[in-house]
Amino acid sequence: MTEQMRNLLILLAAIVVVLILIILLFSGKSSFRRLLSIFLEERKDDFDGGEVPANAAPVNRVNADRRGGQDDEFANQKRTSEPIVEMATLVRKSDDRLRIIESTGQVKLVDEYYELIFVTRKGQKLKIECSAEAYDKVPFNQQGSLTYRRNTLVKFKYYEDTVFN
């Protein structure tokens, strides 16, 4: 075996070892990755509850968009493609509609957006988007089984009825 061939085999073996280490250390369920994420995690509440440095500028928190912005009072909702089922109570409804009235008297709704805000048994607030029909049918202060997928209502089942999106 020539020296060039031996060097090539050593180089290939080193590449394989490095790739295996990367896969083991950075796979989704790796304890190393979980430990690393603790140190790299950005936290919003770094100065909450403590003293603010004298040279720190005041922070103005403004929601970037009514639909995409997260308020501090709402916990981070799970964003999986699987449906999530929780016991919850409807506490608030909000909608946003642009109504256009033509000169002929025809009324047209554009850019409709309906949102239901639920509180779970654990006290977590959830913002759930829904259709106009579901918006009208879901009753206030009625505890029931909330099924949602990626912040969109699938169904709300309570004692008297079931509302589908």
Helices and strands as residue ranges (DSSP letters): H 3-26, H 31-40, E 84-101, E 107-120, E 125-130, H 132-137, E 143-149, E 152-158, E 162-164
